[in-house]
Amino acid sequence: MSRRGGHVDGRVDNGPERKLYYSRSETARMLGVSVSTLDRMRHDGRGPVPTVFGPRTIRYAAGDIIRWQRTNGGAR
């Protein structure tokens, strides 16, 4: 992999890419809670709004996580 002038393999290197959706464990880590606490928050109607892609695939949109943190002062 060559690096010249901020480019890596012909692409501009802007650092790590931001994700649109995060897993339960990634979201729990960002909020400073356990996965089981995040699950309980979801079932109680608290916490960031989950996006359900299938019966076993739950993700959290980056914007929903940020919005929830701003309106709730962080975790819990």
N, C-alpha and C positions, 0 to 999 in steps of 0.2 A: 504494500500500500504506500503510495507516494503522497507526500504532503508538500504543496507549493502554494504560497500566497493565500492560505486559508482554505484551500481546496483539498479534498481527499477524493482520489479517483474521479476527478472531473466534477464533483459536487461541492457546493459551498458547505464548509463544516460549521454548523450552527450549534454544536454541542449535542447533548442528548435530546432526542425527539420527545415531545410531550404527547402523552396518550390521551385519547378521547374518553376511554372507559377504563376503570380500575376494578380489579378483583376484590372479593370480600376481604382477603388478608391484606392487600395493599391499602384498601380504604381504612380498615381497622388500624393499621400502623400509622396512617396519616392523622387519624383522629385520636390516637393514643389510647385506644381501647382494645379489648380482646375481640376475636372473631365472634365468640359466643355472645358478647355484649352487643356487638353490631347486629347480630341476628335477632336478638331480643328487642333491640330498638326498632328494627324493621317490622317485627311482628306487632309491636305496640303502637306503630304509626309515628314513631319519632325517628330522628336521624335523617340523613340525606335520602332523597327519593331513589329507590332502586329501579333499575331497568332489567326486566326479565326477558332474556333471549330464548329461553326454553325451560323445561321443567327442572333442569339442574344447572342452569347458567344464569347467575345473577351478577350484574355489574353495576357500577356506580359511575355516572357521567362526571367528568372533571368539574364542569360548571356547577352541577348540583352539590358536589362536595364543598366547593369554595363558597357557594351561596349559603349552605347550611352552617358552615364554620363562621361566616360573618354575622349571621343573624342569631347564632347561639353562643357566641363567644368561645368557640373551640369545641372541645369534646364534651359529651354528656350534656 
